[in-house]
Amino acid sequence: MRNLIFALQFLTRLPLPGTSSAGANALAAAAKWFPLVGLIIGALLAAAHALGARVDPWLGALLATIAWIAITGALHLDGLADLADALGGAHRDPAKLLAIMRDPHTGVFGMIALWTILSAKLVLLMLLARQPNALWALLLIPAWARLGPLIWSQSLPPLREGLGQHCARTPQWTLWLIWIALLGTASWYVAPGLLLAPLVLTAWWLFLKRRVGGMNGDCLGAGIETSEALLLGLALLQL
């Protein structure tokens, strides 16, 4: 239970009791609960979406988008902006890429990435409101997206010492397969398009491997945001 609380504290801004867990070992142990944290986030998003959609689908989409930002504290959005700035300004120079990601300021590439991802989520959430199992799909999407960091951090080399490295440990193949099986089974019943989620996670792994050369906390956060937007689109598919 302590590891789950630590995972919630790390990935959300929900008010929770304190825990003595800290450091690299604690984060690595808590990472196995990331998809469950995603389910909790998804439940809160579904509640916000349902509340607003009682008035209008656009209001449901807006409330869910705001809740998404508030619950996570924009943690992953910050990673997306940092990675976008680095990719846009580093010109494939590894040292410069890391230097830009460490810069606390947000540049034009980061601002464009933030505008794009938030606009995409808002529109896709509105379209999702028209689907019969919209709330169930919204429950699963953050869980699928947070399975990504568990896999990426354990199978890609760290770019530097930091939060991404602290999540890393020997690949836990059995744990990955358990979560894929559980989320896949649920997706089969409520949103078959989400069965393509493993392909989305694999695509981000390939992107980090070939374009970035590894991972860090910013890469993991950017992967969560990108995966969530793509999964919202996949949830609209009627397979």
Beta strands, then each sheet from edge to edge (+ up, - down):
end
